[in-house]
Amino acid sequence: MKFNDSAVQTYSDTFASKICDDFYQNNETISGEQLLKLTELKQINVFIIAQIYNKWKAETEQFVSPYFNYKSPQVSLALQNFMNTVSKNIAIKRADLEPILSHSVGQTVELLLLPKIYFQKFIKDNDTQYFTREQSNVLEKYTKIHQNVVEKIINKYTELIEIDTDTLVSFMNNIEETAFENPQSYIDVMSKIVPFSANDFWENTAKSTVISEDLNENQSFFDTISVSEVKVPEPLVEEKIDNKIEEKIQEEIEVETVLSETVEEIVESKVPELPNFSIPPIDVNLKEEPVASLNDQFADTKTIKELLVQETEGVQSVHELNANTKVASITASISLNKKFIFIGRLFGGDINAYNKSVDELDSFTNYLDARNYINKSLSPNYNWMMANEEAEEFLELVANRFK
């Protein structure tokens, strides 16, 4: 049996067309709030936001000019406010959204039917031999299916701090099959729009073909879009999906309740020579209650930052970070000038909040606890854009404290 990319593309196009037919029948454009509720499957919606951010980030890079100092605090603040305002005014026409939606559906099909292939591609998708902190954050915050597997990969990375991609791929391949979610509940949701049978995506070949789970440099299915922490339920898997793909995926798999999760996204992006813009978060809430409007989620000062991807150029890798000098105390290692900058850029000018947070971080005995405190408390409360220069420096100091 061979995986049929053409069948996936046909399904994705049909799915996207039906969704767009329904929505654009009464709408000229779609907003950010409406994107979050476009389909019943939140994974598809998150993939859409990820692609939109990539295009949006590319446009912000056009601000780069050799004639002006874009790192000036005044310029940085002005541009940040401008981009925040722009990001609150999403308006996408059908011709622009439909191909993005189709691609997101295809990614979701791959994640459901070929999860190990998907994760291998994601792990290998960087310019270094090491799995990076940026990849870890993206994987944790933007993968809404197979959360047990995501948790195991993140824990392995956190345990070693530095791990090469080949080692992590090998570790992932050895994760027990029961860690992967039963895909049937998600398939049932997608089947409401277009009938979905796993068998439809396989084709007979003259010779039995085994699709290797080792990432092939030339293998192409759908490009992984690089888009808080979610409590991971125990999956119910009574029938293994053979990832060597020597037989058809079994048709009858025990139905599992659709994942209920809360997304608290903190995303990193960094533009060379350009001050990074804070993109406030949109909660992608998988709870049963209705999704709140953008205004309710963000108040007056937040944007879509949490839904953005961190495909960063020139961001320090975990390997490089590990080479920094260890510090005995976070408080003592921050100069007066840096302290002023951190208070203004990361803590909204609140010196008491800064002092309390740094003291709290200094009190932890390991990096994992400190990292969880940053992800759960500091980043969402102060709307950090994790890849900007100040956030990077602050995180490096915290990491060096626990080396």
Helices and strands as residue ranges (DSSP letters): E 2-3, H 5-23, H 32-35, H 42-60, G 61-63, H 73-87, H 94-113, H 115-124, H 133-142, H 147-160, H 165-173, G 177-179, H 184-191, G 198-201, E 202-203, E 262-263, E 284-285, H 294-298, G 305-307, H 318-322, H 330-333, H 336-346, H 351-363, H 367-373, I 374-378, H 379-382, H 389-401
